[in-house]
Amino acid sequence: MEACLIVTYRCNAKCYMCSTWKYPSSKNEEFQPSLIHKIPGGLKFINITGGEPFLRDDIDEIVQIALEKTERLVISTNGYFTDKIISLAEKYNNRIGVRISLEGLPAANDELRGIKNGFDHGLRTLLKLQAMGIKDIGFGITVSDRNAKDMIELFHLADAMGLEFATATTHNSFYFHKDDNAFNDRGVVAGEFEKIALELLKTNKPKNWFRAYFNMGLANKVRGGNRPLPCEVGTDVFFMDPFGNIMPCNGSDKPMSMGNLKDQTFDQIWDSEQAESVRQQVKSCTKECWMIGSASPAMKKRIWIPVKWVLKNKLKVLKNKDHHLSLDQV
């Protein structure tokens, strides 16, 4: 099982695709790090996110406790607070990973994230982490019409630097306080994801081939297609919000709380009638989300499906570097 800990709704950025910063959580309302002791151990992966996680003064304690619960931990951040990030990385070294959100090249990133010199801060943080020898680091981009054309250039920058490159699409949910994110030209945006997928397939890294499959799923999502694998959030993955609520995901139109960890044990929540009711809501959800938090567990659970796609398309790419990846092959 995997988990995402949303540690705060406070944020120093003002992103165009996310209005969370308009609805910050109060420091006094946010869960205490000790609450993380109550989540199950033996998790495969924990993502720590926000808001901006490094606005938490106790992020060190949060990470320390979360590391006891998981095989792998990655913090998602805008990278602005370089000193705090580097200090944490120095303490935990390669026990943690970091993904820094960049919405394009410098001008586009700073405009779309509403944060002055945000690209410079993010890139400087990545360079310092890399110089320290931290392995699990990279960029993350949320793609829309406004920055789709920057995606391939950011990918090549990440590749040249030897960094991971994570992708997502803009979408609407209670978490972002948005209902007006939309694509003006779905074909163009989807085409950029297809370019990334093809570039990933051309590499000699098997991990990248599966990322190609994921990016084709994003292209499919942009075009309005159905999710290529079943969504089982609330079964294979859970989220905890800043107030201690256990949820299946952060992509729904309204929060779907299974229970609050401040009031119950995790098992009491996970095995409750309320949790089962939420799982039924997940089964009937029509949003067709395709985000790494839910797609990755689904890909691992049904690994033969992406493997079949990878083998079929990798062979075609080896024969023809300009092979066009077809969406009906997802």
C-alpha angles and dihedrals in degrees: 000000000000133000142200119206113202097199099180144000091211114109138174093207127078102209120192093224096045131051097184088114088065090059105043122179118239116251088231092055097049117102120262116247089245089069089072088070086074097060116092122271126229095055118162095218142004124193117198112204144148149136087312110330094203090066085075109095088205097050088121092060091044091054093044093056095039091054089062089061104048147047092222133022128189127182119211112211142152087239095232097125096064098167094051092047093048092047091054092046091051090055098046100025111183094355088089136047129209131209116191118202114230118171097200140307117336102283095041094044095051092046096046096043094041093225123123114238089357094144091051092051092047095048093045090052091051092048092051092048090049092049088054090057097249106160106191100066136117152125128289124199131189106209130217136147088279097062107015093109091056092057098082091048092050089048091054090047091052091046092050090050093046092242132140117258119211125189137195138163128237112260142162128254144134088264093063095035087228134128100159103065106123142153118247094192110023093178094058095046093045089049091058091054089050090054090053091048091052092049090051092050090053092062126089094235116104089204089061092053090061089046086056089058090049092051091050086055088055090050088050090050092051091051090054097253128150120268108270094221130034118268112235103170109152088040107050097019139023136192128214117204125213090269097054098260114148111221135172093234146331097244101084126104090239129024113268105205119191091188142301120277091212089066103035143025116261092249091052089054097041094049097041129115088243090057091050090049089053091050089054089052089052090053091054095042113124100191093101091210118189107191127146093246092064100022097056096057090044092051092050092047093051098029094156091069098058089037091057091048093046094050093047095048098036090058091050091049091051089055095041121019090198094053111149113232111226121217091217087066093065 
